[in-house]
Amino acid sequence: MSKYAKWIGGGLGWALGGPIGGILGFVFGSMFDSMQSGEFEYRPPSGAQPTQAGDFSVTLLILSAAVMKADGSLKRAELDYIKRFLLQHYGEAKAQQLIIMLREILKQDIDISEVSRQVNALMQYPEKLQLIHFLFGIALADEQQPSSEMEMIDRIAVLIGVSAIDLASIRAMFSKDMDSAYRVLEVAKDATDEEVKKAYRKMAMKHHPDKVIHLGDAVQLAAKEKFQQINSAYNEIRKQRGFS
């Protein structure tokens, strides 16, 4: 267990309590017999703790598993998407560890209501937005929009406290039509140029990558990619309207 303990044991703060901790207990029990010897001690946290990179990664895996299982089948395209994402953002060694964890999590029954309530209570809003962005990428990995998976993301978003307008904005980041640029910026298509500029500044502040810098380079890199989607939407509108 040593190479896993060095990574996992060092970062999991609030994630080791509540329903997320329960899932991890089964996962670790399956993966590491040495847990029983006391090499890795499982105990809930005392008091509120800030989200750490380990907490975020494990939460992402659990919510991803819930979305992947929503339609009753596991798609190769979705698993490949997650593997590519993990390799790109975490590097090969850590990605392999996370993939092994995901496979174990997929075997568990996930009480998405309880897990989401824990996320809502303990995660900051920018972190929640980043989670939802990840989940849409997984659900749309095979370039389809299965209703069961979209409904699961909608449900998770509500339970973790993401607003309907922010949910629609993130969903629009994965759309190709011109109207989606306005939805990304959370502004009406008939808005004035000044209203568009104001909406862009507001979105830039809400989704700025520095808001998740404490979660490590991997999550911040993904946040930068999301931030670029906001910039692209704004530039598309500017080009169409011809303002600077």
HUUR-V742456 format. One line per field, one symbol per residue. phi: phi as a letter, one per 30 degrees, with the letter a starting at -180 (. if undefined). psi: psi as a letter, one per 40 degrees, with the letter a starting at -180 (. if undefined). burial: I if it has 24 or more other ideal C-beta (glycine too) atoms within 12 Angstrom, else O. Layout:
BEGIN
phi=???
psi=???
burial=???
END
This chain:
BEGIN
phi=.eddddddddbdcdddbiddddddeddddddbddeddjdbccaddcidbddcededdddeddddddddddcibccdddddddddddddcciddddddddddedddddcdcdddddddddddccddeddddeddeddeddcdcibbedddddddeddeddcidddddddddeddcccdddddddedhbddcddedddddddddddddcdeddbddcjdddddddddddddddddddddedddicc
psi=eddddddddeehceeeiadddddddddddddhdeddeedhhhiiihihiihiddddddddddddddddedeeihhddddddddddddddeiddddddddddddddeeihhgddddddddddeiidddddddddddddddedefighdddddddddddddefhidddddddddeeieidddddddefiideiiddddddddddddddehdeefdeeidddddddddddddddddddddddddfi.
burial=OOOIIOIIIOIIIIIIIIIIIIIIIIIIOOIIOOIOOOOIOIOOOOOOOOIIIIIIIIIIIIIIIIIIIIOOOIIOOIIOIIIOIIOOIIOOOIIOIIIIIIOIIIOIOIOIOOIIOIIIOIIIIIIIIIIIIIIIIIIIIOOOOIOOIIOIIIIIIOIIIIOOOIIIIIIIIIOOOOOIIIIIIIIOOOOOOOOIOOIIOOIIOIIOIOIIOIIIOIIIOIIIIIIOIIIOIIOIIOOOOOOO
END
